Amino acid sequence: MEKVFHFDSPPEPYVADAAVLCCFDQRIRLAIHKFLQQQGIARPDMIVVAGGAKTLASPRNDFERDFILEQVRMSIRLHATQRMLLMSHSDCATYGGLAAFDGDRERESRHHKEELQRGVELLRQIFPGLAVEPYFVNFEGVWELLG
Ligand SMILES: [Zn+2]
């Protein structure tokens, strides 16, 4: 191998502050990054896939859901993860974007609330010891789903 880039990374093993399941949409990446900093989550296990929470709430198939659940299981096993942030976002292309809700942000957010709720229920059922927190990200910030 030939070295093409130099960067010093911390080599020590770590305990993850949280596992974070979110969409790979570049538009929300910085907001999530800043939010994690604000939450004091310095060492997240990032599970970044198209749709984020959708892969658990309404997966395209069993494989997709099982793959993500296995990633969560690995985070818990390898990095003693106790907290999980479950995220979906506005105008997500995997839902057909905001257009799928006729541009109605209220309808979109209601739908995502149901999706997040379904994802939370699944995670709590499979990983009872995991503290799961659902969040919706839009172009103004991050919203916590309450209740
Ligand atoms: Zn998305």
Backbone and ligand atoms as CSV (ligand in chain L), in Angstrom:
chain,resi,resn,atom,element,x,y,z
A,1,MET,N,N,0.836,-1.208,0.000
A,1,MET,CA,C,0.000,0.000,0.000
A,1,MET,C,C,0.865,1.249,0.000
A,2,GLU,N,N,0.333,2.305,-0.553
A,2,GLU,CA,C,1.040,3.575,-0.604
A,2,GLU,C,C,0.247,4.612,0.193
A,3,LYS,N,N,0.940,5.313,1.095
A,3,LYS,CA,C,0.251,6.330,1.902
A,3,LYS,C,C,-0.090,7.533,1.027
A,4,VAL,N,N,-1.368,7.902,1.026
A,4,VAL,CA,C,-1.799,9.021,0.180
A,4,VAL,C,C,-2.338,10.184,1.009
A,5,PHE,N,N,-2.430,9.970,2.354
A,5,PHE,CA,C,-2.978,11.022,3.207
A,5,PHE,C,C,-2.489,10.809,4.621
A,6,HIS,N,N,-2.053,11.867,5.278
A,6,HIS,CA,C,-1.633,11.729,6.669
A,6,HIS,C,C,-2.650,12.361,7.606
A,7,PHE,N,N,-3.049,11.592,8.614
A,7,PHE,CA,C,-3.949,12.124,9.641
A,7,PHE,C,C,-3.812,11.254,10.876
A,8,ASP,N,N,-3.619,11.863,12.037
A,8,ASP,CA,C,-3.486,11.115,13.283
A,8,ASP,C,C,-4.860,10.888,13.903
A,9,SER,N,N,-5.272,9.631,13.993
A,9,SER,CA,C,-6.552,9.262,14.613
A,9,SER,C,C,-6.282,8.625,15.968
A,10,PRO,N,N,-7.220,8.833,16.938
A,10,PRO,CA,C,-7.015,8.214,18.259
A,10,PRO,C,C,-7.150,6.692,18.176
A,11,PRO,N,N,-6.115,5.950,18.559
A,11,PRO,CA,C,-6.144,4.488,18.398
A,11,PRO,C,C,-6.834,3.740,19.536
A,12,GLU,N,N,-7.162,4.430,20.646
A,12,GLU,CA,C,-7.701,3.740,21.815
A,12,GLU,C,C,-9.104,3.185,21.543
A,13,PRO,N,N,-9.404,2.010,22.128
A,13,PRO,CA,C,-10.785,1.507,22.052
A,13,PRO,C,C,-11.731,2.488,22.749
A,14,TYR,N,N,-13.014,2.449,22.417
A,14,TYR,CA,C,-13.933,3.411,23.009
A,14,TYR,C,C,-15.279,2.786,23.310
A,15,VAL,N,N,-16.000,3.452,24.228
A,15,VAL,CA,C,-17.403,3.147,24.465
A,15,VAL,C,C,-18.189,4.200,23.695
A,16,ALA,N,N,-19.159,3.774,22.882
A,16,ALA,CA,C,-19.914,4.743,22.076
A,16,ALA,C,C,-20.861,5.548,22.958
A,17,ASP,N,N,-20.911,6.849,22.751
A,17,ASP,CA,C,-21.860,7.697,23.484
A,17,ASP,C,C,-23.286,7.425,23.005
A,18,ALA,N,N,-23.408,7.001,21.764
A,18,ALA,CA,C,-24.720,6.666,21.204
A,18,ALA,C,C,-24.533,6.016,19.835
A,19,ALA,N,N,-25.516,5.222,19.446
A,19,ALA,CA,C,-25.614,4.804,18.052
A,19,ALA,C,C,-26.586,5.786,17.394
A,20,VAL,N,N,-26.281,6.199,16.184
A,20,VAL,CA,C,-27.115,7.182,15.494
A,20,VAL,C,C,-27.510,6.622,14.135
A,21,LEU,N,N,-28.819,6.401,13.951
A,21,LEU,CA,C,-29.305,5.940,12.653
A,21,LEU,C,C,-29.916,7.132,11.918
A,22,CYS,N,N,-29.305,7.506,10.814
A,22,CYS,CA,C,-29.812,8.657,10.051
A,22,CYS,C,C,-29.593,8.453,8.558
A,23,CYS,N,N,-30.243,9.305,7.787
A,23,CYS,CA,C,-30.160,9.234,6.323
A,23,CYS,C,C,-28.815,9.776,5.834
A,24,PHE,N,N,-28.408,9.328,4.670
A,24,PHE,CA,C,-27.138,9.817,4.121
A,24,PHE,C,C,-27.278,11.151,3.382
A,25,ASP,N,N,-28.464,11.749,3.429
A,25,ASP,CA,C,-28.688,13.026,2.731
A,25,ASP,C,C,-27.697,14.096,3.214
A,26,GLN,N,N,-26.907,14.602,2.307
A,26,GLN,CA,C,-25.849,15.556,2.637
A,26,GLN,C,C,-26.397,16.862,3.238
A,27,ARG,N,N,-27.627,17.237,2.873
A,27,ARG,CA,C,-28.177,18.523,3.317
A,27,ARG,C,C,-28.378,18.590,4.824
A,28,ILE,N,N,-28.575,17.439,5.479
A,28,ILE,CA,C,-28.828,17.439,6.921
A,28,ILE,C,C,-27.614,16.999,7.737
A,29,ARG,N,N,-26.543,16.666,7.056
A,29,ARG,CA,C,-25.372,16.111,7.731
A,29,ARG,C,C,-24.792,17.080,8.765
A,30,LEU,N,N,-24.641,18.331,8.375
A,30,LEU,CA,C,-24.028,19.299,9.288
A,30,LEU,C,C,-24.923,19.552,10.505
A,31,ALA,N,N,-26.241,19.636,10.270
A,31,ALA,CA,C,-27.177,19.851,11.383
A,31,ALA,C,C,-27.059,18.708,12.386
A,32,ILE,N,N,-26.970,17.479,11.889
A,32,ILE,CA,C,-26.849,16.324,12.779
A,32,ILE,C,C,-25.510,16.364,13.513
A,33,HIS,N,N,-24.469,16.672,12.794
A,33,HIS,CA,C,-23.139,16.770,13.402
A,33,HIS,C,C,-23.143,17.789,14.556
A,34,LYS,N,N,-23.718,18.954,14.292
A,34,LYS,CA,C,-23.767,20.012,15.317
A,34,LYS,C,C,-24.649,19.585,16.487
A,35,PHE,N,N,-25.754,18.927,16.180
A,35,PHE,CA,C,-26.667,18.465,17.232
A,35,PHE,C,C,-25.961,17.449,18.138
A,36,LEU,N,N,-25.218,16.542,17.548
A,36,LEU,CA,C,-24.497,15.539,18.350
A,36,LEU,C,C,-23.495,16.229,19.271
A,37,GLN,N,N,-22.820,17.229,18.754
A,37,GLN,CA,C,-21.887,18.000,19.586
A,37,GLN,C,C,-22.620,18.641,20.747
A,38,GLN,N,N,-23.773,19.260,20.445
A,38,GLN,CA,C,-24.566,19.932,21.476
A,38,GLN,C,C,-25.025,18.946,22.537
A,39,GLN,N,N,-25.275,17.695,22.123
A,39,GLN,CA,C,-25.718,16.649,23.043
A,39,GLN,C,C,-24.551,16.010,23.798
A,40,GLY,N,N,-23.349,16.431,23.508
A,40,GLY,CA,C,-22.178,15.858,24.156
A,40,GLY,C,C,-21.838,14.469,23.649
A,41,ILE,N,N,-22.314,14.159,22.460
A,41,ILE,CA,C,-22.023,12.850,21.858
A,41,ILE,C,C,-20.775,12.996,20.986
A,42,ALA,N,N,-19.636,12.673,21.602
A,42,ALA,CA,C,-18.357,12.859,20.909
A,42,ALA,C,C,-17.964,11.602,20.130
A,43,ARG,N,N,-18.426,10.447,20.610
A,43,ARG,CA,C,-18.075,9.181,19.961
A,43,ARG,C,C,-19.334,8.422,19.557
A,44,PRO,N,N,-19.973,8.844,18.480
A,44,PRO,CA,C,-21.164,8.127,18.018
A,44,PRO,C,C,-20.781,6.967,17.093
A,45,ASP,N,N,-21.557,5.902,17.147
A,45,ASP,CA,C,-21.477,4.892,16.092
A,45,ASP,C,C,-22.502,5.311,15.047
A,46,MET,N,N,-22.045,5.836,13.929
A,46,MET,CA,C,-22.933,6.363,12.905
A,46,MET,C,C,-23.406,5.231,11.974
A,47,ILE,N,N,-24.712,5.086,11.893
A,47,ILE,CA,C,-25.298,4.148,10.937
A,47,ILE,C,C,-26.017,5.022,9.912
A,48,VAL,N,N,-25.350,5.281,8.820
A,48,VAL,CA,C,-25.824,6.256,7.843
A,48,VAL,C,C,-26.276,5.529,6.584
A,49,VAL,N,N,-27.564,5.507,6.378
A,49,VAL,CA,C,-28.131,4.782,5.238
A,49,VAL,C,C,-29.298,5.583,4.644
A,50,ALA,N,N,-29.611,5.353,3.402
A,50,ALA,CA,C,-30.730,6.031,2.764
A,50,ALA,C,C,-31.999,5.806,3.583
A,51,GLY,N,N,-32.653,6.892,3.979
A,51,GLY,CA,C,-33.910,6.783,4.713
A,51,GLY,C,C,-33.760,6.829,6.227
A,52,GLY,N,N,-32.604,6.496,6.764
A,52,GLY,CA,C,-32.420,6.496,8.222
A,52,GLY,C,C,-33.455,5.617,8.910
A,53,ALA,N,N,-34.304,6.224,9.754
A,53,ALA,CA,C,-35.304,5.487,10.534
A,53,ALA,C,C,-36.261,4.663,9.669
A,54,LYS,N,N,-36.403,5.054,8.412
A,54,LYS,CA,C,-37.313,4.327,7.513
A,54,LYS,C,C,-36.922,2.854,7.379
A,55,THR,N,N,-35.637,2.570,7.506
A,55,THR,CA,C,-35.162,1.190,7.341
A,55,THR,C,C,-35.711,0.271,8.439
A,56,LEU,N,N,-36.180,0.867,9.544
A,56,LEU,CA,C,-36.817,0.091,10.603
A,56,LEU,C,C,-38.336,0.253,10.591
A,57,ALA,N,N,-38.798,1.466,10.274
A,57,ALA,CA,C,-40.231,1.778,10.351
A,57,ALA,C,C,-41.007,1.211,9.172
A,58,SER,N,N,-40.497,1.397,7.992
A,58,SER,CA,C,-41.134,0.823,6.800
A,58,SER,C,C,-40.055,0.426,5.796
A,59,PRO,N,N,-39.331,-0.649,6.146
A,59,PRO,CA,C,-38.231,-1.109,5.297
A,59,PRO,C,C,-38.727,-1.609,3.950
A,60,ARG,N,N,-37.857,-1.550,2.958
A,60,ARG,CA,C,-38.218,-2.056,1.639
A,60,ARG,C,C,-38.361,-3.570,1.673
A,61,ASN,N,N,-37.603,-4.200,2.557
A,61,ASN,CA,C,-37.683,-5.658,2.696
A,61,ASN,C,C,-37.089,-6.079,4.040
A,62,ASP,N,N,-37.243,-7.366,4.374
A,62,ASP,CA,C,-36.750,-7.872,5.657
A,62,ASP,C,C,-35.237,-7.746,5.754
A,63,PHE,N,N,-34.564,-7.929,4.629
A,63,PHE,CA,C,-33.105,-7.851,4.649
A,63,PHE,C,C,-32.646,-6.484,5.140
A,64,GLU,N,N,-33.290,-5.441,4.609
A,64,GLU,CA,C,-32.892,-4.081,4.986
A,64,GLU,C,C,-33.038,-3.876,6.493
A,65,ARG,N,N,-34.207,-4.254,7.018
A,65,ARG,CA,C,-34.454,-4.085,8.453
A,65,ARG,C,C,-33.482,-4.915,9.288
A,66,ASP,N,N,-33.292,-6.179,8.912
A,66,ASP,CA,C,-32.413,-7.067,9.678
A,66,ASP,C,C,-30.965,-6.597,9.660
A,67,PHE,N,N,-30.544,-6.062,8.520
A,67,PHE,CA,C,-29.180,-5.554,8.411
A,67,PHE,C,C,-28.957,-4.405,9.397
A,68,ILE,N,N,-29.915,-3.502,9.455
A,68,ILE,CA,C,-29.787,-2.357,10.365
A,68,ILE,C,C,-29.843,-2.813,11.823
A,69,LEU,N,N,-30.743,-3.733,12.132
A,69,LEU,CA,C,-30.819,-4.258,13.507
A,69,LEU,C,C,-29.499,-4.915,13.901
A,70,GLU,N,N,-28.864,-5.578,12.951
A,70,GLU,CA,C,-27.572,-6.207,13.226
A,70,GLU,C,C,-26.493,-5.148,13.497
A,71,GLN,N,N,-26.581,-4.027,12.797
A,71,GLN,CA,C,-25.628,-2.936,13.046
A,71,GLN,C,C,-25.796,-2.397,14.463
A,72,VAL,N,N,-27.041,-2.265,14.895
A,72,VAL,CA,C,-27.316,-1.792,16.262
A,72,VAL,C,C,-26.771,-2.805,17.266
A,73,ARG,N,N,-27.039,-4.092,16.996
A,73,ARG,CA,C,-26.566,-5.165,17.869
A,73,ARG,C,C,-25.036,-5.127,17.987
A,74,MET,N,N,-24.362,-4.899,16.880
A,74,MET,CA,C,-22.896,-4.831,16.874
A,74,MET,C,C,-22.404,-3.624,17.659
A,75,SER,N,N,-23.083,-2.513,17.525
A,75,SER,CA,C,-22.691,-1.309,18.264
A,75,SER,C,C,-22.779,-1.578,19.763
A,76,ILE,N,N,-23.862,-2.233,20.190
A,76,ILE,CA,C,-24.049,-2.563,21.603
A,76,ILE,C,C,-22.955,-3.544,22.059
A,77,ARG,N,N,-22.704,-4.557,21.249
A,77,ARG,CA,C,-21.742,-5.594,21.636
A,77,ARG,C,C,-20.306,-5.076,21.622
A,78,LEU,N,N,-19.950,-4.326,20.591
A,78,LEU,CA,C,-18.550,-3.923,20.426
A,78,LEU,C,C,-18.202,-2.646,21.176
A,79,HIS,N,N,-19.193,-1.765,21.329
A,79,HIS,CA,C,-18.899,-0.463,21.924
A,79,HIS,C,C,-19.796,-0.129,23.101
A,80,ALA,N,N,-20.429,-1.154,23.676
A,80,ALA,CA,C,-21.222,-1.005,24.904
A,80,ALA,C,C,-22.234,0.148,24.821
A,81,THR,N,N,-22.833,0.319,23.659
A,81,THR,CA,C,-23.776,1.408,23.426
A,81,THR,C,C,-25.051,1.246,24.255
A,82,GLN,N,N,-25.457,2.336,24.918
A,82,GLN,CA,C,-26.661,2.289,25.757
A,82,GLN,C,C,-27.743,3.247,25.272
A,83,ARG,N,N,-27.371,4.114,24.330
A,83,ARG,CA,C,-28.274,5.157,23.870
A,83,ARG,C,C,-28.339,5.115,22.351
A,84,MET,N,N,-29.541,5.348,21.828
A,84,MET,CA,C,-29.674,5.352,20.374
A,84,MET,C,C,-30.524,6.514,19.906
A,85,LEU,N,N,-30.034,7.220,18.906
A,85,LEU,CA,C,-30.783,8.300,18.286
A,85,LEU,C,C,-31.311,7.797,16.944
A,86,LEU,N,N,-32.625,7.878,16.807
A,86,LEU,CA,C,-33.290,7.403,15.602
A,86,LEU,C,C,-33.778,8.634,14.840
A,87,MET,N,N,-33.337,8.782,13.585
A,87,MET,CA,C,-33.631,10.030,12.888
A,87,MET,C,C,-34.246,9.845,11.507
A,88,SER,N,N,-35.180,10.751,11.204
A,88,SER,CA,C,-35.668,10.856,9.830
A,88,SER,C,C,-35.638,12.348,9.494
A,89,HIS,N,N,-35.876,12.677,8.236
A,89,HIS,CA,C,-35.754,14.101,7.887
A,89,HIS,C,C,-36.724,14.537,6.800
A,90,SER,N,N,-36.906,15.845,6.748
A,90,SER,CA,C,-37.810,16.450,5.773
A,90,SER,C,C,-37.261,16.304,4.350
A,91,ASP,N,N,-38.153,16.182,3.405
A,91,ASP,CA,C,-37.816,16.083,1.984
A,91,ASP,C,C,-36.919,14.882,1.683
A,92,CYS,N,N,-37.081,13.819,2.475
A,92,CYS,CA,C,-36.259,12.617,2.252
A,92,CYS,C,C,-36.701,11.932,0.958
A,93,ALA,N,N,-35.746,11.708,0.092
A,93,ALA,CA,C,-36.052,11.137,-1.224
A,93,ALA,C,C,-36.619,9.715,-1.115
A,94,THR,N,N,-36.274,8.988,-0.046
A,94,THR,CA,C,-36.782,7.617,0.075
A,94,THR,C,C,-38.284,7.597,0.333
A,95,TYR,N,N,-38.836,8.745,0.758
A,95,TYR,CA,C,-40.290,8.856,0.941
A,95,TYR,C,C,-40.947,9.541,-0.259
A,96,GLY,N,N,-40.127,9.894,-1.251
A,96,GLY,CA,C,-40.645,10.649,-2.377
A,96,GLY,C,C,-40.557,12.150,-2.141
A,97,GLY,N,N,-39.779,12.525,-1.136
A,97,GLY,CA,C,-39.569,13.943,-0.836
A,97,GLY,C,C,-40.810,14.615,-0.283
A,98,LEU,N,N,-40.722,15.921,-0.141
A,98,LEU,CA,C,-41.860,16.705,0.345
A,98,LEU,C,C,-43.013,16.642,-0.662
A,99,ALA,N,N,-42.665,16.422,-1.921
A,99,ALA,CA,C,-43.665,16.333,-2.989
A,99,ALA,C,C,-44.675,15.215,-2.737
A,100,ALA,N,N,-44.224,14.136,-2.083
A,100,ALA,CA,C,-45.119,13.014,-1.785
A,100,ALA,C,C,-46.221,13.432,-0.811
A,101,PHE,N,N,-46.006,14.559,-0.127
A,101,PHE,CA,C,-47.007,15.090,0.802
A,101,PHE,C,C,-47.611,16.380,0.239
A,102,ASP,N,N,-47.553,16.517,-1.081
A,102,ASP,CA,C,-48.066,17.696,-1.788
A,102,ASP,C,C,-47.499,18.998,-1.232
A,103,GLY,N,N,-46.255,18.933,-0.769
A,103,GLY,CA,C,-45.605,20.134,-0.254
A,103,GLY,C,C,-46.100,20.562,1.120
A,104,ASP,N,N,-46.927,19.742,1.733
A,104,ASP,CA,C,-47.527,20.067,3.029
A,104,ASP,C,C,-46.607,19.599,4.177
A,105,ARG,N,N,-45.898,20.538,4.774
A,105,ARG,CA,C,-44.920,20.183,5.811
A,105,ARG,C,C,-45.574,19.594,7.053
A,106,GLU,N,N,-46.782,20.037,7.319
A,106,GLU,CA,C,-47.524,19.528,8.480
A,106,GLU,C,C,-47.850,18.034,8.293
A,107,ARG,N,N,-48.340,17.718,7.100
A,107,ARG,CA,C,-48.646,16.319,6.785
A,107,ARG,C,C,-47.391,15.462,6.810
A,108,GLU,N,N,-46.336,16.017,6.245
A,108,GLU,CA,C,-45.066,15.283,6.217
A,108,GLU,C,C,-44.583,14.992,7.634
A,109,SER,N,N,-44.635,16.000,8.488
A,109,SER,CA,C,-44.126,15.811,9.844
A,109,SER,C,C,-45.004,14.837,10.634
A,110,ARG,N,N,-46.314,14.866,10.377
A,110,ARG,CA,C,-47.204,13.881,11.030
A,110,ARG,C,C,-46.826,12.456,10.611
A,111,HIS,N,N,-46.563,12.298,9.318
A,111,HIS,CA,C,-46.191,10.979,8.804
A,111,HIS,C,C,-44.880,10.497,9.438
A,112,HIS,N,N,-43.916,11.393,9.534
A,112,HIS,CA,C,-42.624,11.023,10.111
A,112,HIS,C,C,-42.751,10.697,11.587
A,113,LYS,N,N,-43.676,11.366,12.250
A,113,LYS,CA,C,-43.916,11.081,13.654
A,113,LYS,C,C,-44.365,9.628,13.831
A,114,GLU,N,N,-45.268,9.200,12.962
A,114,GLU,CA,C,-45.733,7.805,13.003
A,114,GLU,C,C,-44.603,6.833,12.673
A,115,GLU,N,N,-43.824,7.206,11.685
A,115,GLU,CA,C,-42.691,6.362,11.291
A,115,GLU,C,C,-41.711,6.193,12.452
A,116,LEU,N,N,-41.360,7.317,13.063
A,116,LEU,CA,C,-40.402,7.278,14.173
A,116,LEU,C,C,-40.946,6.441,15.323
A,117,GLN,N,N,-42.244,6.623,15.588
A,117,GLN,CA,C,-42.882,5.871,16.660
A,117,GLN,C,C,-42.766,4.362,16.414
A,118,ARG,N,N,-42.994,3.959,15.163
A,118,ARG,CA,C,-42.905,2.550,14.802
A,118,ARG,C,C,-41.462,2.044,14.967
A,119,GLY,N,N,-40.508,2.864,14.579
A,119,GLY,CA,C,-39.100,2.494,14.727
A,119,GLY,C,C,-38.715,2.336,16.188
A,120,VAL,N,N,-39.185,3.263,17.016
A,120,VAL,CA,C,-38.896,3.224,18.455
A,120,VAL,C,C,-39.456,1.943,19.065
A,121,GLU,N,N,-40.703,1.620,18.712
A,121,GLU,CA,C,-41.338,0.426,19.266
A,121,GLU,C,C,-40.548,-0.836,18.923
A,122,LEU,N,N,-40.124,-0.922,17.674
A,122,LEU,CA,C,-39.342,-2.087,17.241
A,122,LEU,C,C,-38.035,-2.195,18.033
A,123,LEU,N,N,-37.330,-1.072,18.146
A,123,LEU,CA,C,-36.039,-1.081,18.852
A,123,LEU,C,C,-36.210,-1.422,20.328
A,124,ARG,N,N,-37.259,-0.871,20.957
A,124,ARG,CA,C,-37.473,-1.131,22.383
A,124,ARG,C,C,-37.843,-2.583,22.636
A,125,GLN,N,N,-38.538,-3.160,21.663
A,125,GLN,CA,C,-38.933,-4.560,21.771
A,125,GLN,C,C,-37.709,-5.471,21.637
A,126,ILE,N,N,-36.826,-5.151,20.724
A,126,ILE,CA,C,-35.676,-6.016,20.460
A,126,ILE,C,C,-34.511,-5.747,21.417
A,127,PHE,N,N,-34.332,-4.467,21.790
A,127,PHE,CA,C,-33.237,-4.099,22.690
A,127,PHE,C,C,-33.794,-3.366,23.908
A,128,PRO,N,N,-34.379,-4.127,24.858
A,128,PRO,CA,C,-35.061,-3.482,25.996
A,128,PRO,C,C,-34.138,-2.594,26.842
A,129,GLY,N,N,-32.847,-2.857,26.842
A,129,GLY,CA,C,-31.935,-2.068,27.675
A,129,GLY,C,C,-31.465,-0.782,27.012
A,130,LEU,N,N,-31.849,-0.581,25.763
A,130,LEU,CA,C,-31.357,0.559,24.990
A,130,LEU,C,C,-32.287,1.766,25.158
A,131,ALA,N,N,-31.719,2.934,25.447
A,131,ALA,CA,C,-32.514,4.163,25.538
A,131,ALA,C,C,-32.648,4.749,24.134
A,132,VAL,N,N,-33.852,4.720,23.590
A,132,VAL,CA,C,-34.066,5.138,22.199
A,132,VAL,C,C,-34.716,6.518,22.153
A,133,GLU,N,N,-34.142,7.419,21.371
A,133,GLU,CA,C,-34.664,8.784,21.244
A,133,GLU,C,C,-34.964,9.085,19.770
A,134,PRO,N,N,-36.228,9.405,19.453
A,134,PRO,CA,C,-36.594,9.703,18.062
A,134,PRO,C,C,-36.486,11.201,17.739
A,135,TYR,N,N,-35.922,11.499,16.586
A,135,TYR,CA,C,-35.758,12.894,16.160
A,135,TYR,C,C,-36.127,13.069,14.689
A,136,PHE,N,N,-36.730,14.225,14.412
A,136,PHE,CA,C,-37.038,14.613,13.031
A,136,PHE,C,C,-36.163,15.822,12.701
A,137,VAL,N,N,-35.481,15.749,11.569
A,137,VAL,CA,C,-34.590,16.836,11.167
A,137,VAL,C,C,-35.214,17.551,9.973
A,138,ASN,N,N,-35.346,18.878,10.075
A,138,ASN,CA,C,-35.766,19.620,8.889
A,138,ASN,C,C,-34.747,20.717,8.609
A,139,PHE,N,N,-35.099,21.652,7.755
A,139,PHE,CA,C,-34.110,22.624,7.308
A,139,PHE,C,C,-33.981,23.795,8.281
A,140,GLU,N,N,-34.629,23.630,9.448
A,140,GLU,CA,C,-34.513,24.644,10.504
A,140,GLU,C,C,-33.821,24.080,11.731
A,141,GLY,N,N,-33.713,22.760,11.819
A,141,GLY,CA,C,-33.080,22.183,12.999
A,141,GLY,C,C,-33.545,20.765,13.273
A,142,VAL,N,N,-33.430,20.387,14.537
A,142,VAL,CA,C,-33.728,19.016,14.964
A,142,VAL,C,C,-34.866,19.060,15.978
A,143,TRP,N,N,-35.862,18.195,15.790
A,143,TRP,CA,C,-37.056,18.181,16.626
A,143,TRP,C,C,-37.170,16.831,17.316
A,144,GLU,N,N,-37.361,16.891,18.618
A,144,GLU,CA,C,-37.518,15.636,19.365
A,144,GLU,C,C,-38.977,15.242,19.385
A,145,LEU,N,N,-39.215,13.949,19.134
A,145,LEU,CA,C,-40.577,13.429,19.202
A,145,LEU,C,C,-40.895,13.131,20.666
A,146,LEU,N,N,-41.892,13.786,21.217
A,146,LEU,CA,C,-42.228,13.619,22.624
A,146,LEU,C,C,-43.341,12.612,22.792
A,147,GLY,N,N,-43.388,12.006,23.975
A,147,GLY,CA,C,-44.425,11.019,24.289
A,147,GLY,C,C,-44.189,9.770,23.527
L,1,ZN,ZN,ZN,-33.164,11.068,3.216
